[in-house]
Amino acid sequence: MLFNSLLFLVFFAGALAGSWLLVGRLKLRLGFLLLASYLFYMSWHPHFIVLILLSTLVDFFVAQRIEDTPDSSPTRRKTLLWTSLAMNLGLLGYFKYTNFFLQSVGDTAKLFELPLSFPIYEIVLPVGISFYTFQTMSYTVDVYRGHLKAERSLLRFALYVSFFPQLVAGPIVRATDLLPQLKLPVSLSREQVGAALFRIARGLV
């Protein structure tokens, strides 16, 4: 679902209308936006939604454990942080660099006339994986450093990770910027609507 396609225009209109109709019902509104974001992502490769769910759940619970672990247990806090980093970077590395690594090793082996070769796998790169991976990792690192309180609402955190306007093309959004906004009541002026429509039109042109 490309941003400049008619399908996205219909989707966006529905998401905007549904979100506006649910103003004043915060949890329902967040749930609606989360569902819309998941549907948007699944329009590319449905099975890759599992990766977003995994990254969301791991960092949601790891960050809470880090916050709940006292500073007197630095080893445990670091272990939890490295659990998040290993999982996220492991997935990112597998999908982005497996074939590059295998081919590089094979080419190096040929230089030394070593009988070593590897098959090239057909690995499909999940759309947006770099963005949401670094987004969840930056959140966990911020909690570890004490720059941010761990989010206790899975609904809010899941929406922070997968919010469709920035999910597949960025930019990477810091939790300190977006999470507080998800707790506030919606306030929209004519000036803001006009500015938003201008930006959308400018982007399409």
N, C-alpha and C positions, 0 to 999 in steps of 0.2 A: 504494500500500500504506500505508494510514493506521495510525498507531500503536495506535489503539483498535479495529482490525478483527481478525476471526478469522484472516484470512490472515497478518497480521503476527505474531500469537501463535504460529502454526505455524512461520513463518519463524524467529522469535526462538528458539523451543525447539530447532529444528534447528541454528541457528548456535551456541547455547550448548552443546549436546551435542557437536557437532563440535569446537568449540574446546577443550572439556574433555578429550575423548578424545585430543587431540593435545598435551596438556601434556607437556613434556619433549622435544618435537620442534619447536623454536622456528620454524624457517623454514617448515615445513609448516603450522604453526598460523597464522602470519602470512599465508601464501598463502591458506589457507582463509578467514580473515576478510576478506581483500581481495576474493576471489571473491564471498563473501556480500554484501559492501558494494556491489560493482558490480551484482550481481543485484538487490539492493534498489533501487538507483537506477534501473536499467533498467525496473523495474516501473511507473515513472511515464511516462517518454518514452525509449524505448531509444536513439534516435539522439543524444540529448544527452550520452551517455556520452563521446562524442568530445571535448566541451568539457572535461570533467574530465581526460581523458587528456592533452589539449594543455596545460592549465594545470599539470598534474603534471610533465610532461616538461620544459617550458620552465623552470619554477622550480627543478627538481632540478638541471639542468645549468648554468643561469645562476648559481645560488648557489655551485656548485663552482668555476666560473670566477672569480667574485668573490673567493673565498677564496684561489685559487691566484695571483691577480694581486697583485703586491707593492704596498704602500702608496705606493711611489714612482711609481706610475702611477695617480693619482687620477682622471684623465679617463677611462681605460679602465674603472675600477671603476664610475664614475657612469654611463657608457654602458650597461654591463651591467645596472645597477639599473634604469635607465629603460627598457630593453628589456622587462624583466619588468613594470614598472608600465604601460607603454603597451599591452602585449598584454592583460593582465588587465583594466585599466580600459576598454580599447577594447571588449572583448567585453561587459563589464557595461553599458557605456554604450549599446551598440547594442541589446541586448535590453530594457533598462529604459527608455531615454529617447529612442529614435529618433522614435516617434510624438509624444511630448510636445514635442520640439524642433521637428518639422515643423509641428505644429499651432500652436505659439506663434509661429513665423515667419509662418505664414499669417494668423493673427489680427492680428498687428502690421501686416502688409501691408494688410489691410482697413481698419485705422484711418487709414492714409495713402492709401487708395483706389488702391493699387497692384495691377495685374493679376497677382497672384502667388498660386498655390495649390499645395498638395502632396497627393498621395494618402496615405491612411492605410493602412499595411500591417498585415497580420494576423501579428504577431510573437508567438509563444508564448514566455513567459518561462520559461526552464529552472528547474526547482525547485532551490532551494538554491544558486543561482549566487552570490548575495551572500556567503553563508557561506564557501564554499570558495575564492572569489576573494580575499577579504580574509585568509583563513587562509594561503594560499600567499604572498601579498604580504608579510604580516607576518613570515613565515619568512625570505624573501629580505632584507627590511630588517634583521632581526636579524643575519643573517650579514654583511651589509654593514657594520653598526655594530660588529661584533666581539663581539656578545652571545651568539653561538651558533656552533658549528662546523658546517660544511656536512655534511649527511647523505650518506654514501657508499653507502648501501643503497637502491636504487630501491624494493625491496619495502617497507621500513619507511616510506619517505617517501610512497609511494602510499597506504599504509594510513592514515597520518597525515592525508592530504588527504581521503580518502573514507570514513573509518570511519562506518558507518551510524547509530549512535545519535545523532550530532550533525550528520549531513550535510545534512539537509533542513530542520531547525528550530533549528539552533544548539545551544549557544552556540559562538562562534568560540573555538577552542582554540589556545593558544600552543604553538609547537613545543617550547619549553623545558619545558612541562608533560607533553606526551604522548609525544614521541619517546623520552625516557629510559625510560619505562615499557614500551615495546615491546621493549626490550633485556633486560628483567629476567625471571627465571623466575616462573611464576604461583604466587601464594600466596593462598589463600582460606580464611577462617575462618567458623565458623557465624554469628558476629556480623555479618560483612560480608554474608553471604547473606541474613540476616534483614533487615538495613537496606536492601539492594537490593530485596527483595521488597516491603517496606513502601513504598518510594518509588514502585515501579511501580504498586502498588495505589492509592496516594494520587493518582498522576497520572491513573489511569483514572477515579477517582471525581470 
